[in-house]
Each structure stands twice: as structure tokens, then as C-alpha cells.
Amino acid sequence: MTGARAGEALRLGVAGLGTVGAGLLALIERQHELRIPGRLEVSAVSARSRSRGRGVDISGFRWHDDPVELAEAEDVDVVVELIGGSDGPARRTVEAALRAGKPVVTANKALLAEHGVEIAALAEARGVHLLFEAAVGGAIPIVRSLRDSLSGVIAARVSGILNGTCNYILSEMLRTGAAYAEVLSEAQRLGYAERDPYLDVSGMDAAHKVLILASIAFGARPDLPQVSVEGVDRIEAMDISLASRFDYRIKLVAEAFRDASGVTCRVAPALVRIDHPLAQIGGPLNAVIVEGEPVGRLTFTGPGAGAGPTAAAVMGDLARLFDGPATAPFGAPARTLAPLLSRARVSQERSAFFIGARLSDRPGVLAALSEALAEAGVSIDKLIQDSAGDTGAAPVAILTHLCPRAAVERALVRVSELAITADVPRLIRIEARA
């Protein structure tokens, strides 16, 4: 089955009834208020726990303990996969549905980032839809925009804030001056961070998402090991405060860009000027910037997670099923997707950098730091040093002139050997684009 005609009904099997799954069922109950060109009916559901409270009534739907069984059921036309995870039941369910010739709508960025080529190839071979607007950016319609609306744009760079948890943490550290651990704890209490926040704060969640965008924008093969990934867990409140005094904000930036050599993906904290579009994105919001010819720069922003925004994105994909035959999930056939460049290429970049550290409070340490940088060929553009007070360590922030990353890294190795800092210095790229 490739889709449905306007006015027809699609029978759904919903696998996964967490926050998003429950939000989707609630939205389906209100579909008469939406602009869906046909009718959606839920035939069956599946989740780990049948008795868990979800705020929606599931008693009218057939229950399946095994989501693969749900995917293969005769009265299920479309499978909505909201289980999560790159392997296990999520992957088996999606593959079972596609093999049965059924469209799949998913919010599973890990599955697409790690097995997207194989799954897209299966969908193409069966001639069915594989839709995943909800996998990146929540309510921001970036997947469909890149694949369809911007198909006439020669993209050069796609970048943005793709993890609301990290953006909330960095925004609150700036607003309150509180330490990372304190703000993370508050984010968990408010529901912005998971009990185990690793995927978010390590940058891996954003890496999954930017890989999907790179595949659509540049025809790049998703290959997670080639993405350079840094998280926010080493960022100090001191770094954020000192960067602000230079008129910069620290943001976790995920980006994919293409040059003559190929396509590079990376996720890392970066300093952006206060007049940069990403500097204006606060709290748990997401933003994506698309740069290319002949449109210049386009900025998309909105809530990137949560039951409502993500369920709305799923509903948008379900509406697409009434609108013509399936197309290649990534915009180009899976077999034509080209390899990413090695993540080692990031170490060869030239940029200006921010160095944040606490210098030991004794004579000559600032001179020793400056000398280590100079010996590595790194020139200081600006410097702020605050008083050590009674802490025994003086906060310092340095902005370098344009230089190779490898040169700054060599200098910081020398700084470590000299034992002149009370902590491990943080090295953060400065975004050159305003």
C-alpha cells in the first residue's frame, strides 16, 4: 500500500504509547478540528505496559504485546512507530511493516541515523512511504521543507540547536549563574531532561538528528562514527559568564556542511555572537538554519520536543499519506547516498577559539599560558582575567585569532604539562558567521 485517496480511512497501528504516543491518540480524537484530507482510525496499539496510566482511553483498541504482530495485522494499513531505540523491537517493527508493504511513520531518530540506508532501501523496494518529520525538531517542519519545499536550493550548510535539553541548561546557566549539575537537576525535575540524560547532554541526540538533515540536504549516507560529537557536560558557568562579557553566547550547535572535499557533520558547543539567530533561541526551543543558493539563509524555530509538538509532526506525516505516491525517504535513492568525510577532518579546521580555565593563583602563570600559546603559533585576540578571591584560582577567558585547531590543542597539552591551571581548560570554537 502506497497511501490512500482523500476521503478514505487509514487504519493505524500505533507501537509505543509513551508521551508522544499518548499525545498522538489524543490528537486523533480531535482530528475533525484538523486539516487531514481523510479519516484516521486506530485499529491496534502496543507498548511495554498495558496498565500504565496515559491520560487517554485505549480500551477500544486491540492490544498487542508484540509490536511486530501489530505491524503484520491485516486490519492495520499504516504503522506508527514511537517505541524508540536504534535496534530491538523498534527496528523489527519498522522492517516488518515495510516488508508487508505498509507505510511507516516514525519519530525514531536513532533508528534512522544508524540504519536509515537499509530501511530507506526497503521502503523504496516496496514502493511505500517512510516518513519521519517528528524525528528532527519536533513541530518544526524541517524534514519536509528540506526534502520537498527546498529541493530547488543548493544547500551549503545546515546548522542549528537540535536538543532542547542542552539549550535549556545553557540558557539557565547564563540566566542564573548556577553550576551545570544544579541546572541539570532542575531540568530533570521540570521534565526537560531524562532521568538518564546521557543521550542529550553528550550531544548524541543532536548527532542523530543532524545526520538525518545531512542525508536530505546533501545526499550523505548516515554514518554515526564519522560525526565529531562533544556535549555540554564540561561547560562551566564561568565560561558562559565570561563569553557573555565578550558579547557571545555558548550554544550546542549541530551542523552539516559541504565543500569541495565532501560533507562533514559535527556537534559541539560553539560561541555565537549575540546578534546571531541562534543566540536568540532560549530555553527548550530548537532552531535550524539552512544556507544555500539562491535563497541565502533561512531560519526555522519552534518547540523541538514534547507530546504536543511531536504528535503534531506525526499527524503531518499521516496527512501526507493521502497526498500521492511514496518518494525516496531521504529525497534521493538510498543506493546513491555518498559517504561522509572522516570526523578527523574537524581537527584540521581553522577558526578563532575560546579558551576558558582557572589559573593557579601564583606569579607568572598568565605569562606561562601566553607563552605556551605563542610557541604553538596561537595569537591572543582578547583576554579577561578575574580575581582569584579566596578560591586560589583566577578565572580566565581568551579569544584567539584565526588559527588551526591542532595548534591550540598542542598549546593546551603544554599547559597541562606546566600544571598552571586548577582545572582542565575548555576549548570552544567561535562561530564566524553573524
N, C-alpha and C positions, 0 to 999 in steps of 0.2 A: 504494500500500500504506500503510495507516494504522498497522499494528503487527502483532502476532502473538498467538495464543492461548497460554495456559500449556501447557507441554509440547512446543510446536513448536520448530523450529530456525530461527534467523535467520542468514542468510549475510551476513557482513560484508566490506566493502571498506575497508581502512584506508589512508588517504592521509596520509603523514607518519610517519616512523619515527625521530624524534629520541628524546630522553629519555622523553617521555610515551608515544610510540607503542610503543617497546620495552617500557616498563613495562606497557602495556595488553596486549600479546601475552603477556608473562609471566603476567599475572593471568588471562587467558583460559585458559591452560594449567591453572590451578588452580580453574577455575570450579566443579568438583564440591565445593569447600570453601565456596562462597559460597551465598547465598540468592537465586539467579537462578531465576525460575519457568519458564524454558525453556532451550534449548541454544543456545550461540553457536558458530558455525563461521566461520573466516576463509577466504574464497574467494580474495581477491587483496589485494595490497599495492602501494604506490607510494611512492617517495621520490626524492631527488635523486641518491643514490649507492646502487648495488646492492651494492657490495663492502665498504662501511663495516662495521666491527665493531660489533655492537649487543648482544651478550650473549644473544641469543635466536636460535633457528634459524628462518629464513624460507624455507628451501629447499622446504618443502612447499606454499607459497602461490604462485599465479600472479603474476608481476611485470608491472607496467605502468609504462613510463616517463612516460606522460601520465596524471595523476590524473583528468582528465575522462573519458578512456576507461574507467578503472576505475569511475567513477560510473555510466556508462551500460551496463556489462556486465550481461548477462541473469542471471548467477548471483550477482549482488550485490543483496541485499534492502535493506541499510542501509549508508549511507556514514558513516564516522567520519573527520572532517576534523581533522587535527592538524598541518597544514602551517604555519599562522600567516601573519600579514600581512593587511592590510585589502583588498588587491586581488590581481591576478595569479592564479596557479593556485588559491589557496585560494578566492577568490570564484567563479571559473569552475567549480570542482568542486562547491561547495555548490549553485550555481544549476542546474547540470546534473542533479544528483541530485534536487532538488526538482521541476524540470520533468518529470523522468521518474516522478514520483510516489513517490519513495523517501524514507523518513525520514532525517534528518541529525542526528548527534550531533557537537558541536564544542566545542573548548576555546578558540576564537578570539575573544578579547575585542575586538581591534581591528576585526575584520570586523563584529561586532555593533554596536559603538559608532558606526562610520562608515557602515554600510549596513544596519543592523538593520531599519529600517522596510521597505525594499524586499524584503529576504529574508524577513522575517516575513510580509509580504503574499503572497509567492509560496507559502510553506508553507501559509498559510490557504486560498489559492485551490485548492491541490491536495489539501487535507484531510489533510496528513501532518505528522508530528512534526518540530519543530525544537527540539532540546534542548541546553542549554549550561550545565549545572551546573558543569562544570570551568572555565568562563571566569572565574569570580569566587571567590576564596577557597579554591581547591584542594579539600581534603577537607571544608571547612565547608559544610554543606548549606543555604546561604543563599538560592540562587535558588529552589529548590523550596519552601523554607519561606516565603519572601515571596509567591510566586505562589499556593501552594496552602494550606499549613497556616495562614498568617496572612491569608488572603483576607477574614476577618471582622474584621480590625483596621483602624482608620482611622489610617494612618501619618502622623506629623508630621515625622519626621526619621529618616534612615538615615545612619549615620556609621561610620567605623572606620579601622583600619590595613589597607590593602589591598595593600601592597607589602612583602614580606619583606626585600628587599634594603635598602631605606631604613630599615626598622626595625632590622635588624642593624647598620647603620652607626651610627645614632643611639645604640643601646644600647651598642655597643662604645666609642664616643667618650665616653659617660658613664662606663663602667666603667674605661677605661684612661687617659682624658685625652689620647689621641692625636689628631692632626690628621685632618681629613676625608680627605685624599689617602692617608694611610698606612692608614687603616681600609678605604677603598675597595679599595686594592691587596690587602689581606689577604682581603677578601670575594671578590675575583676568584680568588684562589688557592684558597679553600675551595669555590668553585663557587656561592656565594650571589649573585654579580654576574656579568653577561656581560662578555665582552671589550670590547664597546662598551656601556657601562652607561647610555647616554643615556635610553632609554625609562623606566628605573627611576628614576634619580636626578633627572630633570627633572620627575617627577610625572605623566608622560603615561600610563604603565601604570595607575596608580591612577585616572586620569581616565576611561580606557576602562571600568574596572570599575564606578566609581560611576555612570556613565551607564546601564549595564545595570540596576543596582539602582534607579535613579530611574525608569526606564521601567516596571519591575514595580510598585514601591511606589506611584507617583503617576500612572501613565499618561502619563508625559512622553516626548516624542519625542527620541530620541538626537540630539544636535546638538553635536558636539565644540567648534566655535568659540565656543559660549556658556558653556563651562566655564572658570572662572578657575583657572589652574594655576600653582603655584610648586613648585619642587623643594627638595632638601636640600643642593644643592651650594654654597650660600653660608653654611650654618650653620658657625659656629666652635666648636671645643672649649671656648673661653672662654664662649660663650653657654650651652652645656649645663651647664657647671660653675656659672655664676652663677645660672642658672634653678633649679638644684638647691638652692642656698642659700636660695631663696625657697620651697622645697618644691614645685617644679614639675618636670615632665619635658617635654622637647620631642619631639613626635611628628609624623610626616607624617599629617595627618588628611584623609581624603576624605569628603565629606558631601553629601547632598542633603536639602533641607528645603522644606516647603511653608507658605506663609502666605496671607493674603487676596489677595495680588497674583499668586501663581503659584508655580512651582517653580524653585529655584536650586540649581546644582551648583558645587562648588569643591573644589580640592585645594591644601593649603598646610600648612607647618609651623604647629603651634599649641602653646601651653603648656597642659598639663593638670595638675591637682593630683595629688599623689602618691597620693591615695585614689580617683582616678578609675579606672574599669575599664580604660581604655586605657593608663594609666600602668603597669599590671602586665604588659603584654604585651612581652616581651623577645625579643631575637634575631630569627630569621627568621619568627616566628609572625605570623599575621593575626588580626584580630578585627573583628566587625561588631556594632554596636548598633542595634537597632530600637526607636524610641519611638513610641507611639501609644495610642489608646483602644480598648478598655478594659483593655489589658494593662500599661500603664506602659512599663518599659524591659526589653528582652530582650538578652542578650549572647551572641554566638556566637564561639568561638575555636578555633583549631587551625592545623595546618600549611597554608600557603597556596600552596605550590608543591612541585615535586619529582616524580619519576617515580611513586612510590607513591601519595601523596595525590591527585594529579591523575588518575592512571589509575583510582583507586577512584571518583572522581566520574564519570568517563566510564562506568564499569561500572554505576553507579547509574542513569544515563540509559538505558543499554541495557536494564536490567531494567524500566524504565518502559514500554518498547515492548510488553511483554507485558500491560500493565495498562490496557486500554481505548483508546478512540479519541483522536486528537490534539485538543489545545486550543490556543487562541491562544498563541504563544510567549511574549509579554510579559504574558499574563493578560487583556489587553483587545485587541480587534481593532486591527491596525496603523493602520487609517484613522482611528481615534478618538484616537490619541495626540496630546497637546496640546504646543504649543511651550514650550521652556524660556524663562525670563526671561534677559535680557541679562547677560553676565558683568560689565558695567559696574556693575551693581547692588551688587556686593561693595564697591566703593569708597564706597558710601553708608552702610555699616553703622556702628553704634555698638557699641563694645566697649572693654574695657581692653586695653592693649597692652604688650608687652615691647620695649624698645629696647636693643640691645647694640652697643657701639662701643669703640674705643680712643681716648681723648682725648690730644691732644698735651700733653706734659709742660711746660706753661708757665703762669704765673699767669693766672687769670681765665677759663680755658676752661670749667670746670664752671659758673661763673656765666653765661657766654655761652650754653651749652647750655640751662640752665634758663630763661633769658630768651627764647630762641627758642621754646621750648615754651609759655611763658606767653603770648607775643604771639599765638600761634596758638590760644589758648584751651584748651591741654592742661595738666591739673593732674597733678603728680607724686604718686603714692601712696607708693612706696618706692624707695630708691636704694642701690646698693652701688658703691663705687669702691675698687679695689685699687691698690697701689703700682705705679708705672711701673718700679721697679727700674732696671736698666741698659738697658731697651728704648727708653726715650724716649716711651713711650705707656702710659697708665694704663687698664686695663680698667674699664669702667663698665657697669652694667645698671640700667635704670629700668623700673619698673612704673607705668603711668599709671592714673588714674581713668577711669571710663567716658567716652568721647568719640567724636566722629566720626573714622573712619579718615582722611578727607580732611584734617582738622585736623593730625593727626600727620604726614601726608605733606608738608603745607606747611611745618611746622616743620623737617623733615629737609632740605627744599630750602634753607631758610635756613642750617641747619648746614653744608651743603655749600658755600654761598657764603662762610661765615665761615672755612672751612678750619681748623676746630678739631679735626678727628678725623684719625687716621692711617690710617683705613680707611673703607669705605662702611658706615654703620650698618645693622644688621639690624632690621626691623620685623616682629614676630610677634604674631598675635592670641592673647589669653588666653581659653581655653575657660571660659565662665561656669558650666557645669553641673558639679556634683561627681560 
